[in-house]
Amino acid sequence: MSRRRWLALEFLLLFFVLPAMYAVYGFSFVHPVVAMWGFSASLLVVLLRSGELDRAHLWTGPHQITGRQIRLILARFMALGTLLVLWVVVLEPDRLFGFPRMRPRLWLIVVCLYPVLSVYPQGIAYRAFVMQRYGELFGCGWKGVVASALAFSFAHITYWNPVAVFLTFAGGLLFAATYVRTRSIILSGIEHALYGNLIFTIGLGHYIYSGAVRIG
């Protein structure tokens, strides 16, 4: 089997077959956070052993993070975040800010732990690994961004609702585009955390959250 065919098969198995099996059989036995960390750690070992990822990229990108990049992320967040708030106001007004109002301590725990327990390992798996490992298949342009977003969104089928898949696909496009532009797991992770914590705060978190630490 050629290397390209093997990589294509590996991509399908890791990011589509394995999540589907976990959604059907594994969710009741292994907590999503534990599963995500184990999955990401395994992929990270592969990247580091193959030399496909510089260890320094775990903390910084190959280029210095600039104020312009941060301003771009924040401006985009303000615009798209406003649309998300309007979504709740129009379609689910009773849920607006329901989580911080009704369970403020739990909300604070979630928004503090979410970047560490969920965002960072997902950045390794769905951005660093997909972009670095499968660059030969998808390149580093829009095809790679779409592949990353598809893998990221499909992982959320464990929540068994189309809204979770839609939200994470749209977010996955943004986060992957940021990673392609900066090659920074941290910067794309900051963007991921902004949207995730906003979703938990404004009332959309029920699509990707249930229980004290089940955060997607």
Secondary structure, 3 states (H helix, E strand, C coil): CCHHHHHHHHHHHHHHHHHHHHHHHHCCCCCHHHHHHHHHHHHHHHHHHHCCCCHHHHCCCCCCCCHHHHHHHHHHHHHHHHHHHHHHHHHCHHHCCHHHHHCHHHHHHHHHHHHHHHHHHHHHHHHHHHHHHCHHHHCCCHHHHHHHHHHHHHHHHHHCCHHHHHHHHHHHHHHHHHHHHHCCHHHHHHHHHHHHHHHHHHCCHHHCECCCCCEC
